[in-house]
Amino acid sequence: MEEVHWRQLSREIWLREGDRNTGFFHRMANAHRRVNNLIKIKINGVRLTEDQEVRDGIVNAYQHLLSENADWKADIGGLVLKQISLSEADALELPFTEAEIYAALMGMNGDKAPGPDGFTVAFWQNCWEIVKEDVLDMFKEFYDQNSFIKSLNHTFLVLIPKKGGAEDLGDYRPISLLGGLYKLLAKVLANRLKKIIDKVISPDQNAFIKGRQILDGSLIANEVIDSWQKRGEKGLICKLDIEKAFDNINWQFLLKVLHKMGFGSKWIGWMWSCISTIKYSMLVNGVPAGFFSSSKGLRQGDPLSPYLFIMGMEVLSVLISRAVEGGFIYGCRIWKGRGQPVNITHLLFADDTIVFCEAKKESLLYLSWILLWFEAASGLKINLEKSMVIPVGEVEGALDMAAEIGCKVGQLPTVYLGLPLGAPNRASSVWDGVEEKMRRKLALWKRHFLSKGGRITLIKSTLANIPLYQMSLFRMPKSVARRLEKLQRNFLWGGANGGNKAHLIKWEVVCTDKKKGGLGLRKLIWLNKALLGKWIWRFARAKEELWKKVLEAKYGKEEFGWRTKKANGVFGVGVWKEILKESTWCWDNMVFKVGKGNKVRFWIDPWCGNNVLSEAFPDLFSMAVQRSATVEDYWDQNLSQGGWSLRLLRDFNDWELGLVDNMLVELRNYRVSMEEDSVFWRGGADGLFKVKEAYRVLVNADEAAFPHSNVWVAKVPTKIIFFAWEATWGRFLHWIDCREEDGTFLIGASCVDVKRKLSIIFLFIVRWQKVYGILFLLCVVYSGSFLIL
């Protein structure tokens, strides 16, 4: 009976969720990924196969890994780090409020695996009114005593394979499963910390800081290589990998960093309580093993860990910068004409570090000293097997130079942060990896029987997202887009066996909005343009970001700095020249918001409603004293409360007074203020650029009459909705196949009439949202007994 009960229960879950984009559906489609049993493992070259020795071996290995040795540690007392202000330090130590705690709780993902306490975050979210007082008491105790009940900090360590066929312990990544209450506490502290973290982190670090993105580092790195190559200069790129970075960082080192950055003693005490009271158990094949403490390292999965780690990595950034200031290391100098040059020596994304230097042996010698000193201070060691020195240009003696660090020599093109580095941006080959990932996914999914509803869910949630990361920085060739879309088409219509089945509805229709009769998929070429267009928007909005300074130094900037100048010359490995092709349509959909008015041109720029004043009032524009004058130039502070003062070459004629009145009516709702000028996206609800809205602007499809509300019914499974969608378009391949299998021959006219009738009945039933009616119709169609209609 129990077996029958669970079988029935699973069927019910599949009916409700099986074709929807839920965690349950993905587990069904990727069933083999749930089999993560560790049957055997290799630790320090020894292969362990027995269950108990596997468990003991893993526990002993991580207990040793997370234990600090007694080696000498270098002192960072002489380093000067950026500091937060006293007021910012005091704000971090304010008492916790209920609103702050509740906001942090509701901002957490409730479906993550629970820790040793067995409670997911969703439990605390749903039971907040019941447990609220106890949670608030815990926070008050933590504030008053700088500590909490140590059992709250017990942690399960789960080993997740980094790749298929993982055998060695190093092939697994340890992920921490934290208790719900500790995770909430850490989240509240992390929310406070992230507000000021940018004050103490150098611009070359792009991880975990608001306004900085992983793509920024890839853009800068490619532009640096492009500059070297186009100037015919030689250089070296050092890609450095830190060995088990989060596991090895020294706690005392972190406390010293916090102190030098100006954090208060109470805050430092809180951080010490969070990292020093941890007790670990290894979760091996779902069973806890061992119970041990640690004396170094940060947990991957702890909301505080990313911020603490990049503060530790800031020391490496400062050390490299000091070497540059002392003339020991020279990076890549980027400039154009008489503009302000920018010197790029290193970029970081968490522990991913890349260093640019001259092709000289001495440069790598000095760099090796820096790395050794950083290791002695922080405990973070360079993994020489995964690090490499990459020459740019014809560099002689690259092997000897790499020997100064002890790593291998690589070559361009390579990969940095998962994106091409140093590859010609028009080469189709840089997309081979993306296509291979999609094919691997398809090979996995085709082992399972998936309905068309399931296939469209997988395409939208996973398959279509694979190219997004690279499309956000690189232009996809049309030939590549056609290949990738063909993979999606064949999977949608071909199904489990990947056979060549008829594509019932054109792909152009499939890739339209649901309201217009499509399935909501997106054409890759247009999506690529929308993603690249976001850079035009970001450049106009950015202030002092490093990537913007690099582009301004390399290409120059137009007046007021809203955009760079046109990129001339041959295409290389830089990506900005391709991105600039999206400038026209982007700026056609952007409007200025006037603040001071000193960076917006009165007549030429779109700032007053949806019109450009020179086009709305051409006669007055022809009389303007200075046609490129700014809004600030036309604002007269001497008038009562300030006002507009039109400056024309001559006095008005009587027949021109109406034009002047109309212009003043247009201007009456606009005033100059003390804020900075900025740009807004037209049509956006909040004036911000959204890729989804930009895609709609580019596609600009005509409105089509389609009864979408009758098809996309909320509580109906996706596979039934897909059938309704096919029926609405008059495509009934299922029914035709069934009749053909019976050997029955129907003339074309009869098929069309029957299909129309079925479509009408189907939409009528769906409109009333009767699931039994949908099932009845399916029985009618599949049985071929259309006479009952």
N, C-alpha and C positions, 0 to 999 in steps of 0.2 A: 504493500500500500504506500509506503513512504517513497519508493522508487516511482510509482505512478504519479504520486502527488507532485514531486519535483519535475517530472517530465511534463506534466500538464502546466505547471507553473512556468517553466521555461518557454513553452509554446505561447502562453499568455504574454510574457514579456516580449517575445519576438514579434507578436502581432502588434503590440503597442509601440515598441521601440526599435524593432529589428532593422527597419530601413531608415531610421532617423539618425542624425549626426550626434550620437550619444556614445559615451564610453562603452556601454554594453555592445553596441553594434560593432565598434572597432575591435573589441575583444573577440567577437564572433568571426569577423573577417580575417583576423590575424591570430588564429587559435594557437598556432605553433609557438607564438611569442610568450604565451603563458607558461610554457614548459621551460622553466629556468632552473631546473634542478642541477645542482653541482654534484655530478657523479664522480668526477675526478678533477684534479687541479695540480699544477706544477708550482712549487714554492721553492725559490732559491735553487732551481735546477733539479729538485727532487719531486718525482711524480707520486701523488697520493691518491689512492683509489678507495680505501675503506672509509665508510661513512664517518666513523669516530675520528680517524686520523685526519680526514678532510676538515672536520669541524675544529679539532684541536690545532691543526696547522694554521688555519685562517686566524683563529683567535690569537695564537702566539705571534704570528706575523704582524698583526695590527697592534697588538699590545707593545711590541718592540718598536714599530713605526711611530707610534704616538707618544713614545717616551723620550724626553729630552736627555741628551748626554751631558757630561760635565765639562765639555771642551770650553776653551777660552772664547769669549764673545767680544767682538770689537765694539768700541763705544762710539755713539753718534753724537756725543755732547758738543763737538765742534761744528756740527752741521746747522745751517740756518734753514728752517722750514717755514712755510707760510703759516700764519696764525689766524684764528678767529678772534673777533673782538670780545671784550669783556661782557658786553650786553648779550651777544650771541651765546657765550658760554653760560651765562646766567639763565637764559631762556631754555637751554637744554635741561636744566636742573629744576624747573618749575614742578610743582605737584601735579600728579596725573589727574585728569578730569574724566568724568563719565562719558562725555561726548567724544573725547579723544579716543578712549578705549573702545567705545562702540563703533566709531568710524573705522578704526583699525581692524576690528573683528569682522565687520561686514565687507571690508575690502579684501579679505583673504579667500582663497579657493577652498571651499568646504569639502571637496571630494578627494583631497589628497589622502594617501594612506596614513592611518593613525600610528602613533608611537606606542611606547610601552603601556600607556594608560588605556589604550583601546578606544579612545574617543576621537572621532574626526572633528575637524573644525566646524562642520555642519551641525554637530550636536550642540556646541556652544552657541552657535548662531540661532538655532531654533529654540533653545531653552534659555535665552538670555534673561528674560524676565524672572525666571526661576532661580538662576545661579548668579544673577547680577550682584547681589550684596556680597556674596562670598568672593567673587572676582575682584570687586572694588577693595575689599579688605586685604586681599593678597597684594594688590598694587600699593596700598597704603603702608603695609608692612615692609615692602621692598623699598619704598621711598624713605621710611624712617630708619631702617636698620641696614640698608645696602645689601640685603640678602633675602633669600626665599627658601622654602622647604627644598632641600637638595633632591628629594625624590622626583620633583617636577622636571629635573634636568637629566633624567635617565634617557638614554638614546639607543635606538636600534640602528646598527649599521648594515645596510643591504648592499650587496655587490651587484652592479649592473654591468653587463658586458659592453665594452666599447665597440666591438666588432663581432661579426659572426665567427663561430668556431673558436671562441676564446678558450685558451688552455692555461696560460700563465696567470698568476695572481695579478701581475701588472697590466693584464688585459681587461681588468675590471675596475670600474669607478665606484668608490664608496659613497653612497647617498645616505644621509642621516634622516631617520624618521623620529621626529621630536614629539614630545607630549604637547597636547593642545594648549594648555595654560602657559607653558614656557614659550611656545611659538607666538602666542598672543602678546606676551610681555616683550619678546624680542621685536615683534612687529611694531609695537608702539614706540620703542626706542629707535628702531630703524627709521620710522617716519619722521622723528625729530632730527635724526642725524642727516638724512638726505636733503634737508632744507638748507644746510650750511656746508655740505661736503665740497661743493665747488669752490669754496673760499680757500681751501687748503690743498687742492689737487691741481697740478700743472695742466695746461691746455693739451699736452701731448698724451694724456690719459683719456680714453674715450668710453670707458666702461662705467655703468651704474651712476651716471651723472645726468641730470635733467638737461635736455638741449643738446647732448652729445650722442652720437650714434656710432655703431660699429662700422657703418658704411663710410664715415668720415675718414677713418684711418686708411681704408683701402683706396679712397680717392686721392688722398695726399700721397701715399706711397707710389701710386701709378704716375702721378704728375711729377714726382721727384725723378723717377727713372726716365720719364719722357724728357725732362729738362736736361739731364745728363746726356742722353743719347743724341738729342738734337744739337747740343753744343759740342758734341764729340769729346766729352770729358770721360775720364775713367773714375770709377768709384767702386765701393764695396757695400754690400748689404749683408748685415749679420742678423739672421733669423735665430732668435734664442728661445729655447724651450726650458721652462723651469720644472725640475723634477718634483712631482707630487707637491705642488705649490701650497695648496690649502693645508695639507697634512703636516708640513714641515716648518711653518712659520713660528718663530719663537715668541712666547707670550711676553717676556720681559722687554723684548725689542718693541712690541706693539705698545706697551705701557709708556715707554720712553717717547715714542713717536707722538702719542696722544698728549703727553705733557708738553713736548716742544711745540705742538700745534696750538697750545693755549686752552685745552680742555680743563675744566675744573676738577678738583679732587673728588667730588661726589660722583660726577659722570665717570671718571676713571675707575672709581670703586664699583660702580654698576657694571662696567664692562668686565672687570675682574671677576665679579660674581658670576657673570654669564658664561665665561670661558673656562673658569677654573673648577667648577663644581660638576663637571660632566662625568657621568658613568656610562660606559659603553657595554652593549651586548651585541655580538654578531648574529644576524638573522640568516641562518644557513638552511636552505630548503624549508623556510617557514618556521623553523624552530630556533629559539634563542640559544646562543652558546656563549659561555664566558660572562664575566662581569668585572670590568676593570676600569681604572681611571686613566687619565692622560695628563701629560705635562707640556704639550705643545700642540699646535695645529688648530685649524678652524673647521667647523662642520659645513659641508655642502648641503644646504637645505635650511640652515639657520638664517633668518632675515638679516641679521647683523653682519654675517661673515663677509659678504661682498664689499661692504663699506670699510670694514676694518682691514681687509686685505689690500685694497687699493691705497689706503693710507700708508701701509707698510711699503708698497711698491713705489710710493712717492719718494722714498729715500734713494732708490736706484735712479730715478729721474733726476733728482737733485745732484747726485754724484756725477752723472754724465754731463749735466749742464755746467758743473764746476770745471770739469775737464775741458769743455769747450771754451769757457771763459779764460782758462789758463793757457789756451793754445795747444793743448795736447791732442785734441781730436777736432777735426773739421768735418762738418756735415756737408749737405748740398745747399748752396746759396742760390736762391730763386729771386730773380728780379727782371724788370723790363724797363728799359730806358732810364729815366731819372727817378723812378718810383722807389719807394721804401723796400729794401730787400728783406727777405725772410730766410732764416737759416734753419733747416730741418736736420736734426741729428738723430732723433729717436721718436718712436711712436709706441704706445702701449695700449693694449686692451686687456685689462686684468693682468694675467701673467704672460700673455702673448706679447713679446717684445721684439721690435725690429730696430736696428741701428744703422744709420747711413754714415759712412766715413770715407776719407780719401783712400785711394789704393796704395797705401804705404804700410810696411810691416810695423812701423812704430805705432800707428794708430791702433792696430789690433793688440799690440803689447800693452798699451795704456788701458785699453778696454778690458783686457784679461785681468789687470790689477784691480780695476773697479769691480769686476764681477767677483773676484776672490774676497775683496773687502766686504762687499755686500753680503756674500754668503756667511762670512765670519760674524757679521752683525745680526743678520736676520734668520739664518738657518736655511735660506733658500738657495739651492744649488742648481747650476745649469746642467741640464741633461745633454751631454755632448753627443750622444748617439742621435738625438732628434734635432740638434742645432746644426746650422750650416752657414758658410760664408759664400755669398753669390757675387761674382764679379760682374760689373757693368762695363761694357766696352772691352777692348783688347788688353786685359790685365795680365802682365807677366808675373810668374812666381806666385800664383794664387795658392798653390799647395803649401808653400812655405809660410805664407801669411796665415792661412787657416791653422797651421800647426801652432801658432802663438796662442790660440785659444784651445786647440785640441779637438776641433770638430772637422767635419768633412766639407768638401767644396761642392756647391750646387750650381745650378744654371737657370737662366731665364728661358722661357716663362716658368713660373712656379705658382704656388698658391699661398695666399696670405689671408687669414680670417675666413677661409672657405671660399674666397673669390680669386679670379685670375690676377696675377701680378706680373707685369712686364710682358703681357701678350698683346699683339696687334689687336686693337679693339674691333676691327672688322672681320676677324678670322672666325669662321664657323666652328673651328676645332675647339674653341674655348667653351662651347656648349655641349661637347661630347659627354662630359661628366653629368650634366643635368639630364640628358637623354638616357644615359645609362641608369641613373637613379629611378627614372620613371619606368624603364623596362623591368628593373628588378622588382619594383612594387607590383607591376602587372603580373609578373611571373608568380608572385606570391598569391595574389588575389584569385588568379584563375584556377587555383586548386579548390576553390570553394564554389558552391552553387549560390549565385547572387542574382536576385531579381533586378529588373531594370531600375526600380526605385533604389535598390541598394547600390547599384553601379553609379547612378547619378550622385548619390550621397558621397561615395568614395571619391569620385572625380572632383566634386566641389570642395570637400574638406581636406583632401590629401593630395591627389594627383595634380590638380591645377595649381596647388601652392608650391610645388617643388621648384619651379623656375623663378618664383617671385623674388627671392633674395638676390639672385644675380641680375634679374631684370630691373632691379631698383637702382643699378649703377651702370650697367652695360646695355647697349642697344642690341636687340636680338635680330639677326638677319632673317629676312622673310622666308628663306628656304628652311631655316631651323624651326620657325614658327609653324610652317606647314607640316613638318615632320612630327612635331610634338602634338599638334592638334589632331593629326591622323591617328596617333596612339590613343588619344582620348575618344575619338569617334569610333574606332574599332572596338575599344573596350565597352563603350556604351551599347552599341548595337550587336557586337559579336558575342559578348558574354563570356561564359566560363571557359568554353573551348577555344575562344579566339578565332572562330571560323569566319569566313567571309559571308556575312549575312547582309540583307538589304538594309540600307540606311533610310528609314521611312520618312524622315523629315530632314530638310536641308540643314546643314551645320550653321548657316547664317541665321536661321530661325531659332535653332537650339540656343545660340549665343545671344539671344535678345532677352530683354527683361520679361519676367513672368507676366506682367500686366499686358505685354504686347505679344504674348503667345509663345514665348520661349521658356527655357528652363533656368535662366539666370546665370548661365556660364558666360565667360568673357573671351573675346578674341584677343589673342596674345599680343598682336602688333599694337592694337589700341591701348591695351593695358600697359604695355611697355612704355608707350608715349606718356601715359598718365603718370606712371611711376617716375620717369625721368623729369617730367614737368615739375614734380615736387621740389627738385633741386633749384629751379628758377625761383620758386616761391620762398624756399628756405634762404637762398642768398639774399633776397630782398628784405627778409625779416631778421637775418642774423646781425649781430652787433660786433663782438670781438672774437668770434670763434676762429680757431686756428685754420681750419680748412678754407674759410673765407679769406683770411689774410694771405694764404698761399695762392689762391686764385687771383686775388687783386694784384699781388706782386708779379705773378707770371704773365697775366693777360692785360693788366691795367684795368681801370674802372672808369665807367662813364660818369658824367657830372652827377654829384650828390651820392654816388656809390650804390645805386639801386641794382645795377647789373654790371657785369664785366664788359670790356670791349670785345669786338668780334675776334674770334680765334683764327688767325691766318696761318698759312704754311701747310705742310703736308701732315697727314694723319700719322700718329705714332701710337704709343701705348697710353697716352693720356686720355681721359674719358670726358673732359669738360667740353671739348670741341663738339662731340656728338650730342651732349646734353643741351648745348646752346641752340641746337636745331629746334628745340621746343619753345623757344622764347616767344615767338610771335603769338601763338594761340594762348599761351599762359598770360601774357600781358594784356591780351584782349579781354581776359576775364578777371583782371585785377583792377582795383580802384584804390586810390589813396585816401587815407584818413588824415586830415590836416591837424597838426598840433601847433608847433611854432610856425610852420609854413615856410621854413627856410630851405627845404629840400624838395618842394613841389612847385612845378611851374604853373603859373596862374592860367595861362591860355592853352597850353599844350597837353598837360597831364589830366587824366580823368579823376577828378576829386569832388566835383559839384554834381551830385546825383549820378545819373548814368550817361551824362553828356560831357563832351569836351567843349569848353567854352568857345574855342576858336571855330568849331564846326557849328555850334548852336547860334553864335553871333558873329558871322564872318565879316559883316560890315564894320562892327566895332573893333574886331581883331585887326583889320587893315589899318585902323587909325591908332593902334597901340604904340606908345612911345618905345617900349622895349618888349618885343614879342616873347622873349624867353625869360621874362621877369618872374620871380617867385610869388607865391601867395603872400608872403610876408611883405613884399614890396608894395602890395596893393592895400595893405591894412594900415590904417592911420590911428595910432594910439592917442593922438591929440584930440580926436573927436570925442564927444560925450560917450563914455563907456566903450570907446573904440568903434570903428566903422570902416566901410569900404570906400576907397578913394580911387576912382578910375582915372588913369593917367593916359590921356590921348593926345595926339599931335595937334589937334585943333578943337575949338569949341563945337558944341553940338548944333546941328541945324534943327529947326522945329520938327521936321518929320522924323528926326532920329531920337527924339525924346522918348518915344514909345519903346524903342529898343533898349535904351538905358534903363527905363522903368522895369522892363521885363527881366533884364539882367539882375537888377537889384532885388527883384522878387526872388529870383533863383538863389541869390547869395544871402538872403536874410536869415536863413537857419544855420549859417556857418559862421564860426568865429575862430580867431587865432587864440591858442592857449599856450601854456608853458610845457606841454607834453611834447615828446618827439613825434615827428611824422612817421607814419607807418602805412602798410598796405593791407588790404582786405580782399578776400576772394568773393567775387560776385555770386550771388545766389546761395551762398552757404548760410546755414542757419545761424552760425556764430561768426561768420566772416573768415573762417579758417579753411585752409586747403584740405580737401578730403579726396583721396584717390578715387573713391566711388563716384563723387560728383564730377571730378575731372573726366573720368571715363565716359560719363553720360554726355558731357559737353562734346567730347570728341566723336562719339558715335552719332549723336543727334538723330536718332531714328525717328521716323514719322510715327505718329500715334496710330495704332491699329486696334480695330474693334475685336476684342477677345474676351470672352466671359471668364476671366481669371478667378473671380471670387467664387464661381460655381465649381471650379476645378480644384483650386488650392484650398481645400477645406482643412481646418486646423487639426482635428482629431482623427483624420483618415490616414492610414499607413501610406507611405510614399509610393509603394508599388501600385496601390490602387489609384492614387493620384496620377501616376505616370500613365496608367491605362486610360484614365479619363482624358488626359492631355492628348494621347494618341487618337482617342475617339473623336475629340473635338476637331481635330485636324482631318478627320475622315480617313484615318489609317488604322486598319484592322488586320494586321498581318497574322495575329494569333488566330482569329476566326477563319481567315482564308486558309492557313496551314491546316487547321483542323478539318475543314471540308475536303481539302485535297488529300489528306491521309485516308479519308473514308472513300476516296475514289469518286466523289461526287463532282460533277462539272457544272458550274454556274456561269451564265453569260455575264459580261461586264456590267451591263445595265442593271441587272438584278442585284449584283454585289453593291453597286453604288447606292441603290435605293435602300437596301437593308442596312448598310452602314449609316446612312443618314438617320434612319429610324432609331437605330441603336444609340447614336450620339445624342439625339434629342431626349430619349428616355433616360439615358445615363445622367445627363446634366440635370434633368428634372429631379432625379432621385438624390443626387449629390447636393442639390440646392437645399433640400430639406434635411440633409445630413443624416440620413438613415443608413447605418452601416449594413443592416440586413438587406436593404434594397440593393446596395452595391454588390453584395455577395450573391443575391438572386440574379442580378444581371450577368455576373460572371458565369454563373451556372448556365444561364441561357446561351451566352455566347460560346462557351467552350463545348457545350453539348450540341450546338448547331440547331437546337429546337426553337428556331425563331418563329414557329407557327403560333406559339402561345402569346406572342406580342400582338 
